[in-house]
Amino acid sequence: MLIKTKPSWQLTDADVTPQHLYMNRRKIMAAGGALATTAFTTACSAQDSGVSSGEPAARTADGSLSFSETDYRVSDGALTPEDAVTGYNNFYEFGTGKDDPARYAHAMTTDPWSIEVTGHAGRTGIFALEDVVDFGALEERIYRLRCVEAWSMVIPWIGVPLGDVLSAFEPTSDARYVAFETYLNRDEMRGTRFPVLDWPYREGLRIDEAMNPLAFLAVGLYGNVLPNQNGAPIRLVVPWKYGFKSIKSINKISFVSEEPPTSWKQSAPREYGFYSNVNPNRSHPRWSQSSERIIGAGPFARRDTEMFNGYGDAVADLYAGMDLDSEY
């Protein structure tokens, strides 16, 4: 007889969320469900090199989303306060200060939004957001976000599995990697007027990483659509990797055969590798990764960093035979 057991990071809401926050979130969910509009078509109705015509997003006038609960929960720690999640960000397209994104990201246009799909896939072209994400099938996942700067948050994301989206584009056997690019508009994104990085921001995953069930495309958090500073209207969430791998405001996806260039590896290859899995045993050249500061829990709140950010049960097999201290 097969007995199914949950990984250590899959617990109940009560295990991760203080009761008053949990009850408040339930009210938001109920409101979202009552007001949600009809579901849409799934990905890939566009013709090659054409632009698909999407419907209005499945969200209410006040920005709330309809979604289902899942058992994707972190194993310890309360939800990070929403104002910390939306007010403390790295999004260098709007400045290098932690509060710069919240101050300036409102200038970015996120509606309408399209995503270009290229490379080794049966379906390519330019697709409206609503034809990439099935807004009628959104789910909530509570993941820990671990930044390479040695701080962490626990965030209730709303979105869809990345693998489902990518599969709809029918990648071929030549698609060994998936590359992503962030929207670039120097008029709207004041930080891109400076050579902090080689814009646009680029990231990538191996195809088996991208198809892992944990990999997620988020369009909301805390029951509402993503704020601009958190990567609106669509961002990647890869919870076992450092946060800079979870690219924001995606407007291009490419299926490629070779490891794609990524922004931070290009900028500082000694400090940031392609994989960038959370690893407490490999220090950053300028600081230790053995522990992390818990944002929103007081100035001295810390926790020990876990290998793969605590998601080893689900992802360790992806790296069998690799030396994760050198192939970082």
DRENLUMDO-999732 format. One record per residue (C-alpha): residue number from 1; residue in three letters; x, y, z. Coordinates in nm, 4 decimals. Layout:
+-----+--------+----------+----------+----------+
! num ! residu !        u !        v !        w !
+-----+--------+----------+----------+----------+
! NUM !    Ala !        X !        Y !        Z !
...
+-----+--------+----------+----------+----------+
***
This chain:
+-----+--------+----------+----------+----------+
! num ! residu !        u !        v !        w !
+-----+--------+----------+----------+----------+
!   1 !    Met !   0.0000 !   0.0000 !   0.0000 !
!   2 !    Leu !   0.1318 !   0.3439 !  -0.0933 !
!   3 !    Ile !   0.1156 !   0.5870 !   0.1965 !
!   4 !    Lys !   0.1502 !   0.9462 !   0.0812 !
!   5 !    Thr !   0.3321 !   1.1752 !   0.3225 !
!   6 !    Lys !   0.3678 !   1.5494 !   0.2897 !
!   7 !    Pro !   0.7094 !   1.7093 !   0.2548 !
!   8 !    Ser !   0.8251 !   1.9017 !   0.5610 !
!   9 !    Trp !   0.7304 !   2.2349 !   0.4042 !
!  10 !    Gln !   0.3649 !   2.1410 !   0.3375 !
!  11 !    Leu !   0.1640 !   2.2273 !   0.6470 !
!  12 !    Thr !  -0.1640 !   2.4002 !   0.7232 !
!  13 !    Asp !  -0.2406 !   2.7715 !   0.7284 !
!  14 !    Ala !  -0.2452 !   2.7663 !   1.1064 !
!  15 !    Asp !   0.1150 !   2.6461 !   1.1113 !
!  16 !    Val !   0.2407 !   2.9424 !   0.9161 !
!  17 !    Thr !  -0.0057 !   3.2276 !   0.9686 !
!  18 !    Pro !  -0.1060 !   3.4128 !   1.2872 !
!  19 !    Gln !  -0.4769 !   3.3703 !   1.3453 !
!  20 !    His !  -0.5734 !   3.7329 !   1.2895 !
!  21 !    Leu !  -0.3878 !   3.7432 !   0.9583 !
!  22 !    Tyr !  -0.5271 !   3.4066 !   0.8591 !
!  23 !    Met !  -0.8857 !   3.5123 !   0.9272 !
!  24 !    Asn !  -0.8366 !   3.8404 !   0.7450 !
!  25 !    Arg !  -0.6947 !   3.6569 !   0.4436 !
!  26 !    Arg !  -0.9914 !   3.4201 !   0.4436 !
!  27 !    Lys !  -1.2215 !   3.7220 !   0.4233 !
!  28 !    Ile !  -1.0252 !   3.8555 !   0.1269 !
!  29 !    Met !  -1.0523 !   3.5182 !  -0.0449 !
!  30 !    Ala !  -1.4255 !   3.5016 !   0.0131 !
!  31 !    Ala !  -1.4710 !   3.8486 !  -0.1316 !
!  32 !    Gly !  -1.2576 !   3.7630 !  -0.4308 !
!  33 !    Gly !  -1.4517 !   3.4448 !  -0.4975 !
!  34 !    Ala !  -1.7857 !   3.6214 !  -0.4789 !
!  35 !    Leu !  -1.6842 !   3.8937 !  -0.7212 !
!  36 !    Ala !  -1.4675 !   3.7028 !  -0.9673 !
!  37 !    Thr !  -1.5559 !   3.7149 !  -1.3316 !
!  38 !    Thr !  -1.5535 !   3.4293 !  -1.5752 !
!  39 !    Ala !  -1.2441 !   3.2225 !  -1.6497 !
!  40 !    Phe !  -1.0507 !   3.2589 !  -1.9695 !
!  41 !    Thr !  -0.8821 !   3.0527 !  -2.2298 !
!  42 !    Thr !  -0.5487 !   2.8934 !  -2.1528 !
!  43 !    Ala !  -0.2177 !   2.9756 !  -2.3180 !
!  44 !    Cys !  -0.1352 !   2.9769 !  -2.6858 !
!  45 !    Ser !  -0.4251 !   3.1016 !  -2.8892 !
!  46 !    Ala !  -0.1891 !   3.3325 !  -3.0812 !
!  47 !    Gln !  -0.0651 !   3.2541 !  -3.4273 !
!  48 !    Asp !   0.3075 !   3.2529 !  -3.4998 !
!  49 !    Ser !   0.4457 !   3.6081 !  -3.4759 !
!  50 !    Gly !   0.0921 !   3.7393 !  -3.4212 !
!  51 !    Val !  -0.0622 !   3.9109 !  -3.1209 !
!  52 !    Ser !  -0.3489 !   3.7360 !  -2.9505 !
!  53 !    Ser !  -0.6524 !   3.9262 !  -2.8322 !
!  54 !    Gly !  -0.6999 !   3.8633 !  -2.4624 !
!  55 !    Glu !  -1.0038 !   3.9246 !  -2.2485 !
!  56 !    Pro !  -1.0016 !   4.1524 !  -1.9409 !
!  57 !    Ala !  -0.8177 !   3.9926 !  -1.6494 !
!  58 !    Ala !  -1.0153 !   3.7728 !  -1.4088 !
!  59 !    Arg !  -1.0078 !   4.0152 !  -1.1223 !
!  60 !    Thr !  -1.2439 !   4.2566 !  -0.9611 !
!  61 !    Ala !  -1.2512 !   4.6326 !  -0.9868 !
!  62 !    Asp !  -1.0765 !   4.6606 !  -0.6497 !
!  63 !    Gly !  -0.7896 !   4.4359 !  -0.7624 !
!  64 !    Ser !  -0.8775 !   4.1216 !  -0.5664 !
!  65 !    Leu !  -0.8273 !   3.7775 !  -0.7217 !
!  66 !    Ser !  -1.0241 !   3.4547 !  -0.7060 !
!  67 !    Phe !  -0.8017 !   3.1583 !  -0.6203 !
!  68 !    Ser !  -0.7948 !   2.8177 !  -0.4561 !
!  69 !    Glu !  -0.5940 !   2.7142 !  -0.1529 !
!  70 !    Thr !  -0.3158 !   2.4558 !  -0.1771 !
!  71 !    Asp !  -0.0987 !   2.2700 !   0.0716 !
!  72 !    Tyr !   0.2152 !   2.4517 !  -0.0429 !
!  73 !    Arg !   0.3104 !   2.6034 !   0.2912 !
!  74 !    Val !   0.6410 !   2.6778 !   0.4589 !
!  75 !    Ser !   0.7196 !   2.4728 !   0.7665 !
!  76 !    Asp !   0.7774 !   2.7564 !   1.0101 !
!  77 !    Gly !   0.7407 !   3.1310 !   1.0440 !
!  78 !    Ala !   0.4516 !   3.3744 !   1.0244 !
!  79 !    Leu !   0.3538 !   3.5562 !   0.7082 !
!  80 !    Thr !   0.5613 !   3.8664 !   0.6524 !
!  81 !    Pro !   0.3493 !   4.1807 !   0.7048 !
!  82 !    Glu !   0.2089 !   4.2962 !   0.3732 !
!  83 !    Asp !   0.3532 !   4.6458 !   0.4066 !
!  84 !    Ala !   0.7002 !   4.4944 !   0.4413 !
!  85 !    Val !   0.6514 !   4.2754 !   0.1334 !
!  86 !    Thr !   0.5376 !   4.5718 !  -0.0745 !
!  87 !    Gly !   0.7728 !   4.8292 !   0.0787 !
!  88 !    Tyr !   1.1087 !   4.6477 !   0.0973 !
!  89 !    Asn !   1.2163 !   4.5375 !  -0.2488 !
!  90 !    Asn !   1.5023 !   4.4845 !  -0.4868 !
!  91 !    Phe !   1.3921 !   4.6017 !  -0.8310 !
!  92 !    Tyr !   1.6895 !   4.7938 !  -0.9648 !
!  93 !    Glu !   1.4984 !   4.9111 !  -1.2693 !
!  94 !    Phe !   1.3520 !   5.1706 !  -1.0308 !
!  95 !    Gly !   1.6584 !   5.2360 !  -0.8149 !
!  96 !    Thr !   1.8961 !   5.0571 !  -0.5818 !
!  97 !    Gly !   1.7296 !   5.1653 !  -0.2559 !
!  98 !    Lys !   1.4924 !   4.9220 !  -0.0870 !
!  99 !    Asp !   1.2117 !   5.1789 !  -0.0933 !
! 100 !    Asp !   1.2777 !   5.3019 !  -0.4477 !
! 101 !    Pro !   1.0484 !   5.0452 !  -0.6153 !
! 102 !    Ala !   0.7544 !   5.1390 !  -0.3941 !
! 103 !    Arg !   0.8192 !   5.5070 !  -0.4644 !
! 104 !    Tyr !   0.8695 !   5.4908 !  -0.8403 !
! 105 !    Ala !   0.7282 !   5.1681 !  -0.9877 !
! 106 !    His !   0.3816 !   5.3204 !  -1.0293 !
! 107 !    Ala !   0.5176 !   5.4782 !  -1.3489 !
! 108 !    Met !   0.5378 !   5.1372 !  -1.5195 !
! 109 !    Thr !   0.2519 !   5.0515 !  -1.7565 !
! 110 !    Thr !   0.1232 !   4.6990 !  -1.6859 !
! 111 !    Asp !  -0.2088 !   4.6944 !  -1.8715 !
! 112 !    Pro !  -0.2254 !   4.5845 !  -2.1456 !
! 113 !    Trp !   0.0627 !   4.3380 !  -2.1204 !
! 114 !    Ser !   0.2061 !   4.0949 !  -2.3715 !
! 115 !    Ile !   0.4738 !   3.8255 !  -2.3587 !
! 116 !    Glu !   0.6877 !   3.7252 !  -2.6544 !
! 117 !    Val !   0.7630 !   3.3532 !  -2.6806 !
! 118 !    Thr !   1.0528 !   3.2404 !  -2.8990 !
! 119 !    Gly !   1.2840 !   2.9472 !  -2.9628 !
! 120 !    His !   1.2460 !   2.5707 !  -2.9660 !
! 121 !    Ala !   0.8703 !   2.5375 !  -2.9213 !
! 122 !    Gly !   0.5734 !   2.4403 !  -3.1317 !
! 123 !    Arg !   0.3882 !   2.7576 !  -3.0461 !
! 124 !    Thr !   0.5657 !   3.0905 !  -3.0572 !
! 125 !    Gly !   0.4581 !   3.4497 !  -3.1058 !
! 126 !    Ile !   0.3351 !   3.7399 !  -2.8989 !
! 127 !    Phe !   0.0628 !   3.6575 !  -2.6491 !
! 128 !    Ala !  -0.1601 !   3.8704 !  -2.4275 !
! 129 !    Leu !  -0.1139 !   3.8013 !  -2.0581 !
! 130 !    Glu !  -0.4619 !   3.6509 !  -2.0385 !
! 131 !    Asp !  -0.3651 !   3.3961 !  -2.3020 !
! 132 !    Val !  -0.0594 !   3.2896 !  -2.1047 !
! 133 !    Val !  -0.2135 !   3.2684 !  -1.7570 !
! 134 !    Asp !  -0.5461 !   3.0957 !  -1.6909 !
! 135 !    Phe !  -0.6938 !   3.3426 !  -1.4433 !
! 136 !    Gly !  -0.9735 !   3.0979 !  -1.3772 !
! 137 !    Ala !  -0.7285 !   2.8477 !  -1.2265 !
! 138 !    Leu !  -0.5267 !   3.0619 !  -0.9869 !
! 139 !    Glu !  -0.3954 !   2.9078 !  -0.6667 !
! 140 !    Glu !  -0.2275 !   3.0329 !  -0.3539 !
! 141 !    Arg !   0.1150 !   2.9134 !  -0.2432 !
! 142 !    Ile !   0.2908 !   3.0326 !   0.0706 !
! 143 !    Tyr !   0.6635 !   3.0249 !   0.0004 !
! 144 !    Arg !   0.9687 !   3.1526 !   0.1806 !
! 145 !    Leu !   1.1624 !   3.4024 !  -0.0305 !
! 146 !    Arg !   1.5343 !   3.3975 !   0.0553 !
! 147 !    Cys !   1.7398 !   3.6881 !  -0.0767 !
! 148 !    Val !   2.1080 !   3.6487 !  -0.1576 !
! 149 !    Glu !   2.1590 !   3.9442 !   0.0781 !
! 150 !    Ala !   2.0781 !   3.7080 !   0.3700 !
! 151 !    Trp !   1.7247 !   3.8185 !   0.4509 !
! 152 !    Ser !   1.3957 !   3.6345 !   0.4054 !
! 153 !    Met !   1.0195 !   3.6788 !   0.3868 !
! 154 !    Val !   0.7193 !   3.4435 !   0.3909 !
! 155 !    Ile !   0.4786 !   3.5471 !   0.1159 !
! 156 !    Pro !   0.1340 !   3.4193 !   0.0043 !
! 157 !    Trp !   0.1685 !   3.4260 !  -0.3745 !
! 158 !    Ile !  -0.1236 !   3.3872 !  -0.6169 !
! 159 !    Gly !  -0.0562 !   3.2355 !  -0.9575 !
! 160 !    Val !  -0.0159 !   2.9216 !  -1.1666 !
! 161 !    Pro !   0.2513 !   2.6497 !  -1.2009 !
! 162 !    Leu !   0.5257 !   2.7524 !  -1.4411 !
! 163 !    Gly !   0.5415 !   2.4037 !  -1.5921 !
! 164 !    Asp !   0.1778 !   2.4166 !  -1.7006 !
! 165 !    Val !   0.2341 !   2.7448 !  -1.8821 !
! 166 !    Leu !   0.5516 !   2.6292 !  -2.0538 !
! 167 !    Ser !   0.4017 !   2.2957 !  -2.1599 !
! 168 !    Ala !   0.1251 !   2.4780 !  -2.3447 !
! 169 !    Phe !   0.3871 !   2.6245 !  -2.5776 !
! 170 !    Glu !   0.4977 !   2.2709 !  -2.6744 !
! 171 !    Pro !   0.8749 !   2.2943 !  -2.6164 !
! 172 !    Thr !   1.0795 !   2.0578 !  -2.8307 !
! 173 !    Ser !   1.3610 !   1.8250 !  -2.7234 !
! 174 !    Asp !   1.6091 !   2.1008 !  -2.8150 !
! 175 !    Ala !   1.4681 !   2.3227 !  -2.5384 !
! 176 !    Arg !   1.7162 !   2.2429 !  -2.2617 !
! 177 !    Tyr !   1.6827 !   2.5825 !  -2.0921 !
! 178 !    Val !   1.4224 !   2.8550 !  -2.0511 !
! 179 !    Ala !   1.5318 !   3.2189 !  -2.0636 !
! 180 !    Phe !   1.3307 !   3.5136 !  -1.9314 !
! 181 !    Glu !   1.3547 !   3.8892 !  -1.9819 !
! 182 !    Thr !   1.2102 !   4.1791 !  -1.7870 !
! 183 !    Tyr !   1.0196 !   4.4622 !  -1.9510 !
! 184 !    Leu !   1.2401 !   4.7594 !  -2.0372 !
! 185 !    Asn !   1.1204 !   5.1163 !  -2.0733 !
! 186 !    Arg !   1.3735 !   5.3833 !  -1.9807 !
! 187 !    Asp !   1.1055 !   5.6520 !  -1.9624 !
! 188 !    Glu !   0.9048 !   5.4558 !  -1.7057 !
! 189 !    Met !   1.1922 !   5.2802 !  -1.5249 !
! 190 !    Arg !   1.4239 !   5.5476 !  -1.3924 !
! 191 !    Gly !   1.6865 !   5.3004 !  -1.2718 !
! 192 !    Thr !   1.7561 !   5.1760 !  -1.6231 !
! 193 !    Arg !   1.9019 !   5.5145 !  -1.7132 !
! 194 !    Phe !   2.2102 !   5.4093 !  -1.5173 !
! 195 !    Pro !   2.4470 !   5.1190 !  -1.6001 !
! 196 !    Val !   2.3834 !   4.9262 !  -1.2784 !
! 197 !    Leu !   2.3291 !   4.6144 !  -1.4931 !
! 198 !    Asp !   2.3234 !   4.5409 !  -1.8639 !
! 199 !    Trp !   1.9532 !   4.6005 !  -1.9280 !
! 200 !    Pro !   1.7106 !   4.4364 !  -1.9848 !
! 201 !    Tyr !   1.7282 !   4.2103 !  -1.6808 !
! 202 !    Arg !   1.7715 !   3.8462 !  -1.7834 !
! 203 !    Glu !   1.7325 !   3.5170 !  -1.5989 !
! 204 !    Gly !   1.7038 !   3.1502 !  -1.6827 !
! 205 !    Leu !   1.6436 !   2.7968 !  -1.5638 !
! 206 !    Arg !   1.7251 !   2.4510 !  -1.6877 !
! 207 !    Ile !   1.4126 !   2.3005 !  -1.8419 !
! 208 !    Asp !   1.3813 !   2.0364 !  -1.5681 !
! 209 !    Glu !   1.4023 !   2.3085 !  -1.3026 !
! 210 !    Ala !   1.1352 !   2.5089 !  -1.4812 !
! 211 !    Met !   0.9073 !   2.2030 !  -1.4983 !
! 212 !    Asn !   0.9475 !   2.1228 !  -1.1279 !
! 213 !    Pro !   0.6081 !   2.1519 !  -0.9536 !
! 214 !    Leu !   0.7400 !   2.4175 !  -0.7140 !
! 215 !    Ala !   0.8280 !   2.6665 !  -0.9896 !
! 216 !    Phe !   0.5504 !   2.9241 !  -1.0046 !
! 217 !    Leu !   0.4355 !   3.2245 !  -1.2043 !
! 218 !    Ala !   0.2785 !   3.4787 !  -0.9698 !
! 219 !    Val !   0.0233 !   3.7417 !  -1.0664 !
! 220 !    Gly !  -0.0784 !   3.8362 !  -0.7128 !
! 221 !    Leu !  -0.0001 !   3.8309 !  -0.3429 !
! 222 !    Tyr !  -0.2102 !   3.8671 !  -0.0292 !
! 223 !    Gly !  -0.5235 !   3.8028 !  -0.2353 !
! 224 !    Asn !  -0.4719 !   4.0960 !  -0.4715 !
! 225 !    Val !  -0.2975 !   4.1609 !  -0.8022 !
! 226 !    Leu !   0.0775 !   4.2135 !  -0.7822 !
! 227 !    Pro !   0.1858 !   4.5676 !  -0.7008 !
! 228 !    Asn !   0.4242 !   4.7075 !  -0.9577 !
! 229 !    Gln !   0.7151 !   4.7026 !  -0.7157 !
! 230 !    Asn !   0.6717 !   4.3281 !  -0.6656 !
! 231 !    Gly !   0.6917 !   4.2487 !  -1.0355 !
! 232 !    Ala !   0.3523 !   4.3231 !  -1.1859 !
! 233 !    Pro !   0.1808 !   4.1929 !  -1.3779 !
! 234 !    Ile !   0.3656 !   3.8577 !  -1.3819 !
! 235 !    Arg !   0.6828 !   3.7321 !  -1.2172 !
! 236 !    Leu !   0.8657 !   3.4089 !  -1.1567 !
! 237 !    Val !   0.8886 !   3.2516 !  -0.8101 !
! 238 !    Val !   1.1528 !   2.9808 !  -0.7650 !
! 239 !    Pro !   1.1505 !   2.9247 !  -0.3876 !
! 240 !    Trp !   1.4606 !   2.7056 !  -0.3583 !
! 241 !    Lys !   1.6825 !   2.9673 !  -0.5263 !
! 242 !    Tyr !   1.7974 !   3.3109 !  -0.4174 !
! 243 !    Gly !   1.5414 !   3.5788 !  -0.4891 !
! 244 !    Phe !   1.7188 !   3.7414 !  -0.7830 !
! 245 !    Lys !   1.6426 !   3.4263 !  -0.9864 !
! 246 !    Ser !   1.2692 !   3.5050 !  -0.9520 !
! 247 !    Ile !   1.2619 !   3.7590 !  -1.2340 !
! 248 !    Lys !   0.9954 !   4.0317 !  -1.2275 !
! 249 !    Ser !   0.7676 !   4.1869 !  -1.4913 !
! 250 !    Ile !   0.8357 !   3.9201 !  -1.7539 !
! 251 !    Asn !   0.7726 !   4.0150 !  -2.1165 !
! 252 !    Lys !   0.9804 !   3.7531 !  -2.2992 !
! 253 !    Ile !   1.0222 !   3.3758 !  -2.2646 !
! 254 !    Ser !   1.2664 !   3.1850 !  -2.4845 !
! 255 !    Phe !   1.3225 !   2.8114 !  -2.5180 !
! 256 !    Val !   1.6953 !   2.7668 !  -2.5873 !
! 257 !    Ser !   1.9447 !   2.4838 !  -2.6180 !
! 258 !    Glu !   2.2414 !   2.6472 !  -2.4390 !
! 259 !    Glu !   2.2688 !   2.7994 !  -2.0936 !
! 260 !    Pro !   2.1356 !   3.1548 !  -2.1361 !
! 261 !    Pro !   2.3200 !   3.4617 !  -2.0090 !
! 262 !    Thr !   2.1831 !   3.5917 !  -1.6785 !
! 263 !    Ser !   2.2224 !   3.9458 !  -1.5518 !
! 264 !    Trp !   2.3927 !   3.8952 !  -1.2186 !
! 265 !    Lys !   2.6250 !   3.6234 !  -1.3446 !
! 266 !    Gln !   2.7314 !   3.8564 !  -1.6243 !
! 267 !    Ser !   2.7788 !   4.1431 !  -1.3816 !
! 268 !    Ala !   2.9715 !   3.9574 !  -1.1074 !
! 269 !    Pro !   3.0410 !   3.5930 !  -1.1987 !
! 270 !    Arg !   3.2519 !   3.5307 !  -0.8878 !
! 271 !    Glu !   2.9545 !   3.6179 !  -0.6690 !
! 272 !    Tyr !   2.6477 !   3.5003 !  -0.8625 !
! 273 !    Gly !   2.6230 !   3.1747 !  -1.0542 !
! 274 !    Phe !   2.3616 !   3.0436 !  -1.2944 !
! 275 !    Tyr !   2.2057 !   2.8043 !  -1.0444 !
! 276 !    Ser !   2.2164 !   3.0180 !  -0.7282 !
! 277 !    Asn !   2.0443 !   2.7588 !  -0.5130 !
! 278 !    Val !   2.0093 !   2.8594 !  -0.1485 !
! 279 !    Asn !   2.3108 !   2.6998 !   0.0210 !
! 280 !    Pro !   2.4077 !   2.7789 !   0.3811 !
! 281 !    Asn !   2.7413 !   2.6022 !   0.3275 !
! 282 !    Arg !   2.8607 !   2.8322 !   0.0510 !
! 283 !    Ser !   2.9278 !   3.1838 !   0.1732 !
! 284 !    His !   2.8912 !   3.4805 !  -0.0530 !
! 285 !    Pro !   3.2383 !   3.6324 !  -0.1067 !
! 286 !    Arg !   3.1338 !   3.9251 !   0.1150 !
! 287 !    Trp !   2.9091 !   3.7646 !   0.3786 !
! 288 !    Ser !   2.7958 !   3.4359 !   0.5303 !
! 289 !    Gln !   2.4831 !   3.2577 !   0.4088 !
! 290 !    Ser !   2.4500 !   3.0378 !   0.7189 !
! 291 !    Ser !   2.1665 !   3.2459 !   0.8661 !
! 292 !    Glu !   1.9217 !   3.5100 !   0.7519 !
! 293 !    Arg !   1.7436 !   3.8165 !   0.8867 !
! 294 !    Ile !   1.3641 !   3.7762 !   0.9040 !
! 295 !    Ile !   1.2048 !   4.0860 !   0.7543 !
! 296 !    Gly !   0.9112 !   4.2197 !   0.9528 !
! 297 !    Ala !   0.9919 !   4.0241 !   1.2702 !
! 298 !    Gly !   1.2047 !   4.2798 !   1.4516 !
! 299 !    Pro !   1.5625 !   4.4033 !   1.4048 !
! 300 !    Phe !   1.7263 !   4.1026 !   1.5704 !
! 301 !    Ala !   1.5070 !   3.8181 !   1.4405 !
! 302 !    Arg !   1.7132 !   3.5573 !   1.2567 !
! 303 !    Arg !   1.6839 !   3.1954 !   1.1520 !
! 304 !    Asp !   1.9283 !   2.9336 !   1.0276 !
! 305 !    Thr !   1.9345 !   2.9070 !   0.6500 !
! 306 !    Glu !   1.8215 !   2.5695 !   0.5126 !
! 307 !    Met !   1.9695 !   2.3929 !   0.2130 !
! 308 !    Phe !   1.7513 !   2.4650 !  -0.0904 !
! 309 !    Asn !   1.5628 !   2.7056 !   0.1384 !
! 310 !    Gly !   1.3919 !   2.4047 !   0.2988 !
! 311 !    Tyr !   1.2628 !   2.2582 !  -0.0302 !
! 312 !    Gly !   1.5213 !   1.9827 !  -0.0669 !
! 313 !    Asp !   1.2579 !   1.7067 !  -0.0590 !
! 314 !    Ala !   1.1243 !   1.8358 !  -0.3901 !
! 315 !    Val !   1.4344 !   1.9596 !  -0.5724 !
! 316 !    Ala !   1.7533 !   1.7914 !  -0.4467 !
! 317 !    Asp !   1.7313 !   1.5201 !  -0.7129 !
! 318 !    Leu !   1.7665 !   1.7869 !  -0.9817 !
! 319 !    Tyr !   2.1280 !   1.8363 !  -0.8763 !
! 320 !    Ala !   2.2425 !   1.4792 !  -0.8173 !
! 321 !    Gly !   2.6132 !   1.4521 !  -0.8898 !
! 322 !    Met !   2.6745 !   1.8273 !  -0.8933 !
! 323 !    Asp !   2.9149 !   2.0018 !  -0.6590 !
! 324 !    Leu !   2.6819 !   2.2776 !  -0.5392 !
! 325 !    Asp !   2.9652 !   2.4646 !  -0.3707 !
! 326 !    Ser !   3.1424 !   2.5166 !  -0.7043 !
! 327 !    Glu !   2.8527 !   2.5057 !  -0.9540 !
! 328 !    Tyr !   2.6652 !   2.7756 !  -0.7643 !
+-----+--------+----------+----------+----------+
***
